[in-house]
Amino acid sequence: LQTRMQSLQPDPKAQYRGVYEALRRMVLTEGLWRPLRGINVTVLGAGPAHALYFACYEKMKKSLSDVFQQGGNSHLANGIAGSVATLLHDAVMNPAEVVKQRLQMFNSPYSSVLGCVRAVHRTEGLGAFYRSYTTQLTMNVPFQAIHFVTYELLQEHLNPQRLYNPGSHIVAGAVAGAVAAAATTPLDVVKTLLNTQENTALSSLNIRGHLSGMVNAFSTVYQLGGLPGFFKGVQARVIYQMPSTAIAWSVYEFFKYFLTKHTLEKRP
């Protein structure tokens, strides 16, 4: 839904007034499973990407907190750790995101993940999978900084003892994801344009070949949609990020608690 609703010049059959209408029309006209298109490539990339992400975050948060605030919780350390962890995460996820969004476009010419990878590589080269990497980082560094700082700040109020508390992890994760998602929507719209290379939009401005560069993409979005164009799909993005970050944090905190407890119990 987010990919479709961020389209700058959508097909008349894919012009939606809201998230519910988009979902209903997609299911009725394209089938029950269409909203899940691209889930396979997301699953393939998400495992290694998130493993690197959280491992880097925990290691850097601990090291930097000792530097900035000995024995305490430093928000600066949390923000820096989240930003650096994003560099590793996006290096893995960016190609997966390109394939996922190409598959999700209305009337996508690609029938499978492998077919999409081969076609993009053949026609646009390897660089196509990292065309939006700079934009992705520019978006995700502030996203993760806002996300982690907000999460840790809420944890201080909801769970000051920092015990395993599923309710606080879910609420803090959802709110942190919503705030970060809304704040970084303009960059997400630009990223989607670079990933999908929306033909109708580019043709309307007589742009030949492939659009590259964050500055060019920003200019294209503004020419076609003005300032409101940078917030296309914000509702879908926030609705997507809230359960996503809530689930991610609650599962992560559970395994951190479980593994730590298991390790302590094994000690003599």
ZADO-1210 file (C-alpha; in nm, 4 decimals, padded with zeros to 6 digits):
<atoms>
<atom x="00.0000" y="00.0000" z="00.0000" code="LEU" pos="1"/>
<atom x="00.2799" y="00.2392" z="00.0886" code="GLN" pos="2"/>
<atom x="00.4575" y="00.1824" z="-00.2440" code="THR" pos="3"/>
<atom x="00.1335" y="00.2307" z="-00.4410" code="ARG" pos="4"/>
<atom x="00.0235" y="00.5415" z="-00.2488" code="MET" pos="5"/>
<atom x="00.3625" y="00.7090" z="-00.2932" code="GLN" pos="6"/>
<atom x="00.3297" y="00.6937" z="-00.6710" code="SER" pos="7"/>
<atom x="00.3564" y="01.0480" z="-00.8125" code="LEU" pos="8"/>
<atom x="00.1415" y="00.9842" z="-01.1207" code="GLN" pos="9"/>
<atom x="-00.0497" y="00.6610" z="-01.0558" code="PRO" pos="10"/>
<atom x="-00.2599" y="00.4743" z="-01.3071" code="ASP" pos="11"/>
<atom x="-00.6298" y="00.5792" z="-01.2789" code="PRO" pos="12"/>
<atom x="-00.7058" y="00.2277" z="-01.1540" code="LYS" pos="13"/>
<atom x="-00.4522" y="00.2697" z="-00.8731" code="ALA" pos="14"/>
<atom x="-00.5593" y="00.6094" z="-00.7378" code="GLN" pos="15"/>
<atom x="-00.6667" y="00.5621" z="-00.3782" code="TYR" pos="16"/>
<atom x="-00.8266" y="00.8041" z="-00.1313" code="ARG" pos="17"/>
<atom x="-00.7125" y="00.6171" z="00.1771" code="GLY" pos="18"/>
<atom x="-00.5492" y="00.3050" z="00.3166" code="VAL" pos="19"/>
<atom x="-00.8724" y="00.1084" z="00.3672" code="TYR" pos="20"/>
<atom x="-00.9996" y="00.1847" z="00.0163" code="GLU" pos="21"/>
<atom x="-00.6631" y="00.0903" z="-00.1328" code="ALA" pos="22"/>
<atom x="-00.6575" y="-00.2426" z="00.0480" code="LEU" pos="23"/>
<atom x="-01.0192" y="-00.3229" z="-00.0419" code="ARG" pos="24"/>
<atom x="-00.9763" y="-00.2401" z="-00.4110" code="ARG" pos="25"/>
<atom x="-00.6472" y="-00.4255" z="-00.4334" code="MET" pos="26"/>
<atom x="-00.7980" y="-00.7436" z="-00.2887" code="VAL" pos="27"/>
<atom x="-01.1155" y="-00.7205" z="-00.5005" code="LEU" pos="28"/>
<atom x="-00.9458" y="-00.6454" z="-00.8326" code="THR" pos="29"/>
<atom x="-00.6055" y="-00.8178" z="-00.7981" code="GLU" pos="30"/>
<atom x="-00.6675" y="-01.1031" z="-00.5568" code="GLY" pos="31"/>
<atom x="-00.6396" y="-01.1811" z="-00.1875" code="LEU" pos="32"/>
<atom x="-00.2609" y="-01.2326" z="-00.1904" code="TRP" pos="33"/>
<atom x="-00.1628" y="-00.9200" z="-00.3851" code="ARG" pos="34"/>
<atom x="-00.1042" y="-00.7071" z="-00.0698" code="PRO" pos="35"/>
<atom x="00.1610" y="-00.9613" z="00.0369" code="LEU" pos="36"/>
<atom x="00.3595" y="-00.9388" z="-00.2863" code="ARG" pos="37"/>
<atom x="00.7315" y="-00.9051" z="-00.2166" code="GLY" pos="38"/>
<atom x="00.7151" y="-01.0715" z="00.1253" code="ILE" pos="39"/>
<atom x="00.9572" y="-01.3473" z="00.0190" code="ASN" pos="40"/>
<atom x="01.2428" y="-01.1123" z="-00.0716" code="VAL" pos="41"/>
<atom x="01.1767" y="-00.9092" z="00.2450" code="THR" pos="42"/>
<atom x="01.2079" y="-01.2231" z="00.4599" code="VAL" pos="43"/>
<atom x="01.5317" y="-01.3240" z="00.2848" code="LEU" pos="44"/>
<atom x="01.6926" y="-00.9860" z="00.3512" code="GLY" pos="45"/>
<atom x="01.5455" y="-00.9118" z="00.6943" code="ALA" pos="46"/>
<atom x="01.7140" y="-01.1972" z="00.8836" code="GLY" pos="47"/>
<atom x="02.0799" y="-01.1095" z="00.8218" code="PRO" pos="48"/>
<atom x="02.0054" y="-00.7352" z="00.8102" code="ALA" pos="49"/>
<atom x="01.8431" y="-00.7263" z="01.1544" code="HIS" pos="50"/>
<atom x="02.1029" y="-00.9602" z="01.3057" code="ALA" pos="51"/>
<atom x="02.3781" y="-00.7141" z="01.2054" code="LEU" pos="52"/>
<atom x="02.1597" y="-00.4219" z="01.3116" code="TYR" pos="53"/>
<atom x="02.0871" y="-00.5250" z="01.6703" code="PHE" pos="54"/>
<atom x="02.4313" y="-00.6782" z="01.7316" code="ALA" pos="55"/>
<atom x="02.5993" y="-00.3534" z="01.6260" code="CYS" pos="56"/>
<atom x="02.3496" y="-00.1442" z="01.8246" code="TYR" pos="57"/>
<atom x="02.4008" y="-00.3332" z="02.1536" code="GLU" pos="58"/>
<atom x="02.7801" y="-00.3343" z="02.1220" code="LYS" pos="59"/>
<atom x="02.8093" y="00.0346" z="02.0330" code="MET" pos="60"/>
<atom x="02.5462" y="00.1482" z="02.2858" code="LYS" pos="61"/>
<atom x="02.7370" y="-00.0174" z="02.5694" code="LYS" pos="62"/>
<atom x="03.0770" y="00.1104" z="02.4556" code="SER" pos="63"/>
<atom x="02.9620" y="00.4682" z="02.3911" code="LEU" pos="64"/>
<atom x="02.7497" y="00.4907" z="02.7078" code="SER" pos="65"/>
<atom x="03.0625" y="00.4131" z="02.9114" code="ASP" pos="66"/>
<atom x="03.2370" y="00.7006" z="02.7342" code="VAL" pos="67"/>
<atom x="02.9588" y="00.9619" z="02.7529" code="PHE" pos="68"/>
<atom x="02.7924" y="00.8672" z="03.0811" code="GLN" pos="69"/>
<atom x="02.9780" y="00.6101" z="03.2909" code="GLN" pos="70"/>
<atom x="02.7349" y="00.3560" z="03.4312" code="GLY" pos="71"/>
<atom x="02.4285" y="00.5383" z="03.2920" code="GLY" pos="72"/>
<atom x="02.2076" y="00.5541" z="02.9842" code="ASN" pos="73"/>
<atom x="02.3233" y="00.8132" z="02.7310" code="SER" pos="74"/>
<atom x="02.0701" y="00.9275" z="02.4684" code="HIS" pos="75"/>
<atom x="02.3587" y="01.0509" z="02.2518" code="LEU" pos="76"/>
<atom x="02.5117" y="00.7024" z="02.2638" code="ALA" pos="77"/>
<atom x="02.1757" y="00.5461" z="02.1732" code="ASN" pos="78"/>
<atom x="02.1360" y="00.7784" z="01.8736" code="GLY" pos="79"/>
<atom x="02.4893" y="00.7217" z="01.7426" code="ILE" pos="80"/>
<atom x="02.4651" y="00.3451" z="01.7918" code="ALA" pos="81"/>
<atom x="02.1343" y="00.3328" z="01.6052" code="GLY" pos="82"/>
<atom x="02.2748" y="00.5390" z="01.3190" code="SER" pos="83"/>
<atom x="02.5883" y="00.3271" z="01.2742" code="VAL" pos="84"/>
<atom x="02.3880" y="00.0037" z="01.2943" code="ALA" pos="85"/>
<atom x="02.1797" y="00.1383" z="01.0049" code="THR" pos="86"/>
<atom x="02.4849" y="00.1436" z="00.7741" code="LEU" pos="87"/>
<atom x="02.5160" y="-00.2344" z="00.8013" code="LEU" pos="88"/>
<atom x="02.1411" y="-00.2970" z="00.7905" code="HIS" pos="89"/>
<atom x="02.0865" y="-00.0950" z="00.4720" code="ASP" pos="90"/>
<atom x="02.3805" y="-00.2505" z="00.2877" code="ALA" pos="91"/>
<atom x="02.1876" y="-00.5794" z="00.3034" code="VAL" pos="92"/>
<atom x="01.8310" y="-00.4485" z="00.2752" code="MET" pos="93"/>
<atom x="01.8662" y="-00.1943" z="-00.0063" code="ASN" pos="94"/>
<atom x="01.8776" y="-00.4482" z="-00.2931" code="PRO" pos="95"/>
<atom x="01.5882" y="-00.6384" z="-00.1326" code="ALA" pos="96"/>
<atom x="01.3908" y="-00.3136" z="-00.1062" code="GLU" pos="97"/>
<atom x="01.4449" y="-00.2362" z="-00.4761" code="VAL" pos="98"/>
<atom x="01.3137" y="-00.5782" z="-00.5807" code="VAL" pos="99"/>
<atom x="01.0238" y="-00.5632" z="-00.3334" code="LYS" pos="100"/>
<atom x="00.9008" y="-00.2242" z="-00.4551" code="GLN" pos="101"/>
<atom x="00.9319" y="-00.3178" z="-00.8213" code="ARG" pos="102"/>
<atom x="00.7136" y="-00.6215" z="-00.7552" code="LEU" pos="103"/>
<atom x="00.4601" y="-00.4094" z="-00.5640" code="GLN" pos="104"/>
<atom x="00.4008" y="-00.1510" z="-00.8375" code="MET" pos="105"/>
<atom x="00.0622" y="-00.1495" z="-01.0109" code="PHE" pos="106"/>
<atom x="00.0801" y="-00.3639" z="-01.3259" code="ASN" pos="107"/>
<atom x="00.4361" y="-00.4680" z="-01.2372" code="SER" pos="108"/>
<atom x="00.6074" y="-00.6351" z="-01.5349" code="PRO" pos="109"/>
<atom x="00.7950" y="-00.8709" z="-01.3007" code="TYR" pos="110"/>
<atom x="00.6471" y="-01.2100" z="-01.2134" code="SER" pos="111"/>
<atom x="00.9027" y="-01.3348" z="-00.9613" code="SER" pos="112"/>
<atom x="01.1917" y="-01.2247" z="-00.7399" code="VAL" pos="113"/>
<atom x="01.4554" y="-01.3998" z="-00.9499" code="LEU" pos="114"/>
<atom x="01.3027" y="-01.2700" z="-01.2729" code="GLY" pos="115"/>
<atom x="01.3064" y="-00.9149" z="-01.1354" code="CYS" pos="116"/>
<atom x="01.6696" y="-00.9433" z="-01.0210" code="VAL" pos="117"/>
<atom x="01.7784" y="-01.0741" z="-01.3613" code="ARG" pos="118"/>
<atom x="01.5814" y="-00.8141" z="-01.5580" code="ALA" pos="119"/>
<atom x="01.7030" y="-00.5172" z="-01.3508" code="VAL" pos="120"/>
<atom x="02.0631" y="-00.6403" z="-01.3599" code="HIS" pos="121"/>
<atom x="02.0475" y="-00.6963" z="-01.7359" code="ARG" pos="122"/>
<atom x="01.8843" y="-00.3637" z="-01.8280" code="THR" pos="123"/>
<atom x="02.0135" y="-00.1261" z="-01.5583" code="GLU" pos="124"/>
<atom x="02.3255" y="-00.2898" z="-01.4185" code="GLY" pos="125"/>
<atom x="02.4338" y="-00.3777" z="-01.0650" code="LEU" pos="126"/>
<atom x="02.4241" y="-00.0130" z="-00.9590" code="GLY" pos="127"/>
<atom x="02.0431" y="-00.0128" z="-00.9878" code="ALA" pos="128"/>
<atom x="02.0217" y="-00.2112" z="-00.6639" code="PHE" pos="129"/>
<atom x="02.2065" y="00.0653" z="-00.4783" code="TYR" pos="130"/>
<atom x="02.0697" y="00.3686" z="-00.6639" code="ARG" pos="131"/>
<atom x="01.8733" y="00.4696" z="-00.3557" code="SER" pos="132"/>
<atom x="02.1349" y="00.3666" z="-00.0960" code="TYR" pos="133"/>
<atom x="02.2423" y="00.7238" z="-00.0222" code="THR" pos="134"/>
<atom x="01.8798" y="00.8320" z="00.0127" code="THR" pos="135"/>
<atom x="01.8040" y="00.5240" z="00.2220" code="GLN" pos="136"/>
<atom x="02.0891" y="00.6115" z="00.4587" code="LEU" pos="137"/>
<atom x="01.9933" y="00.9792" z="00.4643" code="THR" pos="138"/>
<atom x="01.6440" y="00.8685" z="00.5655" code="MET" pos="139"/>
<atom x="01.7308" y="00.5838" z="00.7989" code="ASN" pos="140"/>
<atom x="02.0050" y="00.7557" z="00.9988" code="VAL" pos="141"/>
<atom x="01.7636" y="01.0226" z="01.1325" code="PRO" pos="142"/>
<atom x="01.4833" y="00.7624" z="01.1405" code="PHE" pos="143"/>
<atom x="01.6827" y="00.5282" z="01.3626" code="GLN" pos="144"/>
<atom x="01.8234" y="00.8106" z="01.5737" code="ALA" pos="145"/>
<atom x="01.4675" y="00.9379" z="01.6422" code="ILE" pos="146"/>
<atom x="01.3430" y="00.5797" z="01.6789" code="HIS" pos="147"/>
<atom x="01.6016" y="00.4657" z="01.9336" code="PHE" pos="148"/>
<atom x="01.6069" y="00.7876" z="02.1346" code="VAL" pos="149"/>
<atom x="01.2242" y="00.7889" z="02.1558" code="THR" pos="150"/>
<atom x="01.2152" y="00.4198" z="02.2517" code="TYR" pos="151"/>
<atom x="01.4775" y="00.4573" z="02.5242" code="GLU" pos="152"/>
<atom x="01.3119" y="00.7767" z="02.6527" code="LEU" pos="153"/>
<atom x="00.9735" y="00.6035" z="02.6785" code="LEU" pos="154"/>
<atom x="01.1346" y="00.3056" z="02.8476" code="GLN" pos="155"/>
<atom x="01.2731" y="00.5364" z="03.1152" code="GLU" pos="156"/>
<atom x="00.9168" y="00.6433" z="03.1998" code="HIS" pos="157"/>
<atom x="00.7237" y="00.3200" z="03.1347" code="LEU" pos="158"/>
<atom x="00.9860" y="00.0738" z="03.2559" code="ASN" pos="159"/>
<atom x="01.2436" y="00.2582" z="03.4711" code="PRO" pos="160"/>
<atom x="01.3830" y="-00.0654" z="03.6201" code="GLN" pos="161"/>
<atom x="01.4499" y="-00.1953" z="03.2672" code="ARG" pos="162"/>
<atom x="01.2921" y="-00.5316" z="03.3430" code="LEU" pos="163"/>
<atom x="01.1394" y="-00.7561" z="03.0782" code="TYR" pos="164"/>
<atom x="00.7956" y="-00.5954" z="03.0358" code="ASN" pos="165"/>
<atom x="00.6177" y="-00.6903" z="02.7095" code="PRO" pos="166"/>
<atom x="00.3560" y="-00.4143" z="02.7408" code="GLY" pos="167"/>
<atom x="00.6121" y="-00.1361" z="02.7739" code="SER" pos="168"/>
<atom x="00.8201" y="-00.2764" z="02.4872" code="HIS" pos="169"/>
<atom x="00.5176" y="-00.2910" z="02.2550" code="ILE" pos="170"/>
<atom x="00.3890" y="00.0589" z="02.3419" code="VAL" pos="171"/>
<atom x="00.7322" y="00.2247" z="02.3310" code="ALA" pos="172"/>
<atom x="00.8198" y="00.0462" z="02.0065" code="GLY" pos="173"/>
<atom x="00.4943" y="00.1457" z="01.8350" code="ALA" pos="174"/>
<atom x="00.5138" y="00.5129" z="01.9389" code="VAL" pos="175"/>
<atom x="00.8832" y="00.5394" z="01.8491" code="ALA" pos="176"/>
<atom x="00.8161" y="00.3884" z="01.5063" code="GLY" pos="177"/>
<atom x="00.5228" y="00.6210" z="01.4372" code="ALA" pos="178"/>
<atom x="00.7152" y="00.9373" z="01.5296" code="VAL" pos="179"/>
<atom x="01.0215" y="00.8391" z="01.3260" code="ALA" pos="180"/>
<atom x="00.8096" y="00.7299" z="01.0268" code="ALA" pos="181"/>
<atom x="00.6128" y="01.0539" z="01.0065" code="ALA" pos="182"/>
<atom x="00.9275" y="01.2674" z="01.0375" code="ALA" pos="183"/>
<atom x="01.1120" y="01.0892" z="00.7547" code="THR" pos="184"/>
<atom x="00.8278" y="01.0406" z="00.5033" code="THR" pos="185"/>
<atom x="00.9661" y="01.2969" z="00.2499" code="PRO" pos="186"/>
<atom x="01.2863" y="01.0959" z="00.2168" code="LEU" pos="187"/>
<atom x="01.0873" y="00.7742" z="00.1841" code="ASP" pos="188"/>
<atom x="00.8897" y="00.9193" z="-00.1097" code="VAL" pos="189"/>
<atom x="01.2196" y="01.0104" z="-00.2788" code="VAL" pos="190"/>
<atom x="01.3577" y="00.6611" z="-00.2099" code="LYS" pos="191"/>
<atom x="01.0483" y="00.4982" z="-00.3628" code="THR" pos="192"/>
<atom x="01.0857" y="00.7056" z="-00.6799" code="LEU" pos="193"/>
<atom x="01.4518" y="00.6017" z="-00.7141" code="LEU" pos="194"/>
<atom x="01.3660" y="00.2358" z="-00.6513" code="ASN" pos="195"/>
<atom x="01.0690" y="00.2103" z="-00.8856" code="THR" pos="196"/>
<atom x="01.1840" y="00.4547" z="-01.1589" code="GLN" pos="197"/>
<atom x="00.8154" y="00.5372" z="-01.2122" code="GLU" pos="198"/>
<atom x="00.7888" y="00.5535" z="-01.5922" code="ASN" pos="199"/>
<atom x="00.4767" y="00.7711" z="-01.6180" code="THR" pos="200"/>
<atom x="00.6162" y="01.0338" z="-01.3829" code="ALA" pos="201"/>
<atom x="00.9563" y="01.0484" z="-01.5521" code="LEU" pos="202"/>
<atom x="00.8045" y="01.0598" z="-01.9009" code="SER" pos="203"/>
<atom x="00.5824" y="01.3553" z="-01.8062" code="SER" pos="204"/>
<atom x="00.8971" y="01.5584" z="-01.7354" code="LEU" pos="205"/>
<atom x="01.0760" y="01.4256" z="-02.0462" code="ASN" pos="206"/>
<atom x="01.3365" y="01.2480" z="-01.8321" code="ILE" pos="207"/>
<atom x="01.5080" y="00.9894" z="-02.0469" code="ARG" pos="208"/>
<atom x="01.6934" y="00.6910" z="-01.9101" code="GLY" pos="209"/>
<atom x="01.6994" y="00.6311" z="-01.5368" code="HIS" pos="210"/>
<atom x="01.6656" y="00.8840" z="-01.2594" code="LEU" pos="211"/>
<atom x="01.9665" y="00.8858" z="-01.0281" code="SER" pos="212"/>
<atom x="02.0770" y="01.0967" z="-00.7356" code="GLY" pos="213"/>
<atom x="01.8867" y="01.2191" z="-00.4343" code="MET" pos="214"/>
<atom x="01.8888" y="01.5837" z="-00.5465" code="VAL" pos="215"/>
<atom x="01.7373" y="01.4951" z="-00.8852" code="ASN" pos="216"/>
<atom x="01.4727" y="01.2822" z="-00.7153" code="ALA" pos="217"/>
<atom x="01.3835" y="01.5619" z="-00.4719" code="PHE" pos="218"/>
<atom x="01.3467" y="01.8027" z="-00.7643" code="SER" pos="219"/>
<atom x="01.1275" y="01.5548" z="-00.9541" code="THR" pos="220"/>
<atom x="00.8962" y="01.4988" z="-00.6573" code="VAL" pos="221"/>
<atom x="00.8582" y="01.8744" z="-00.6058" code="TYR" pos="222"/>
<atom x="00.7866" y="01.9413" z="-00.9756" code="GLN" pos="223"/>
<atom x="00.5173" y="01.6744" z="-00.9877" code="LEU" pos="224"/>
<atom x="00.3583" y="01.7048" z="-00.6449" code="GLY" pos="225"/>
<atom x="00.4782" y="02.0222" z="-00.4771" code="GLY" pos="226"/>
<atom x="00.5293" y="02.0110" z="-00.0988" code="LEU" pos="227"/>
<atom x="00.2284" y="01.7782" z="-00.0427" code="PRO" pos="228"/>
<atom x="00.3986" y="01.5300" z="-00.2753" code="GLY" pos="229"/>
<atom x="00.6642" y="01.4663" z="-00.0117" code="PHE" pos="230"/>
<atom x="00.3989" y="01.3340" z="00.2274" code="PHE" pos="231"/>
<atom x="00.2220" y="01.0959" z="-00.0090" code="LYS" pos="232"/>
<atom x="00.1529" y="00.7696" z="00.1704" code="GLY" pos="233"/>
<atom x="00.2349" y="00.9073" z="00.5179" code="VAL" pos="234"/>
<atom x="-00.0724" y="00.7405" z="00.6671" code="GLN" pos="235"/>
<atom x="00.0193" y="00.4006" z="00.5234" code="ALA" pos="236"/>
<atom x="00.3805" y="00.4461" z="00.6343" code="ARG" pos="237"/>
<atom x="00.2857" y="00.5240" z="00.9956" code="VAL" pos="238"/>
<atom x="00.0298" y="00.2397" z="01.0077" code="ILE" pos="239"/>
<atom x="00.2978" y="00.0044" z="00.8721" code="TYR" pos="240"/>
<atom x="00.5762" y="00.1169" z="01.1052" code="GLN" pos="241"/>
<atom x="00.3797" y="00.1051" z="01.4321" code="MET" pos="242"/>
<atom x="00.3179" y="-00.2731" z="01.4429" code="PRO" pos="243"/>
<atom x="00.6502" y="-00.3363" z="01.2675" code="SER" pos="244"/>
<atom x="00.8605" y="-00.1636" z="01.5340" code="THR" pos="245"/>
<atom x="00.6363" y="-00.2894" z="01.8164" code="ALA" pos="246"/>
<atom x="00.6854" y="-00.6501" z="01.7025" code="ILE" pos="247"/>
<atom x="01.0588" y="-00.6010" z="01.6405" code="ALA" pos="248"/>
<atom x="01.1238" y="-00.4584" z="01.9881" code="TRP" pos="249"/>
<atom x="00.9002" y="-00.7029" z="02.1767" code="SER" pos="250"/>
<atom x="01.0570" y="-01.0065" z="02.0048" code="VAL" pos="251"/>
<atom x="01.4079" y="-00.8650" z="02.0483" code="TYR" pos="252"/>
<atom x="01.3563" y="-00.7857" z="02.4175" code="GLU" pos="253"/>
<atom x="01.2072" y="-01.1321" z="02.4770" code="PHE" pos="254"/>
<atom x="01.5068" y="-01.3121" z="02.3295" code="PHE" pos="255"/>
<atom x="01.7500" y="-01.0808" z="02.5086" code="LYS" pos="256"/>
<atom x="01.5753" y="-01.1630" z="02.8368" code="TYR" pos="257"/>
<atom x="01.5503" y="-01.5367" z="02.7600" code="PHE" pos="258"/>
<atom x="01.9124" y="-01.5773" z="02.6494" code="LEU" pos="259"/>
<atom x="02.0499" y="-01.3671" z="02.9360" code="THR" pos="260"/>
<atom x="01.8460" y="-01.5639" z="03.1904" code="LYS" pos="261"/>
<atom x="01.9561" y="-01.8935" z="03.0326" code="HIS" pos="262"/>
<atom x="02.3226" y="-01.7870" z="03.0473" code="THR" pos="263"/>
<atom x="02.2988" y="-01.6789" z="03.4124" code="LEU" pos="264"/>
<atom x="02.1283" y="-02.0055" z="03.5104" code="GLU" pos="265"/>
<atom x="02.4112" y="-02.2091" z="03.3548" code="LYS" pos="266"/>
<atom x="02.6757" y="-02.0299" z="03.5619" code="ARG" pos="267"/>
<atom x="02.7937" y="-02.2161" z="03.8759" code="PRO" pos="268"/>
</atoms>
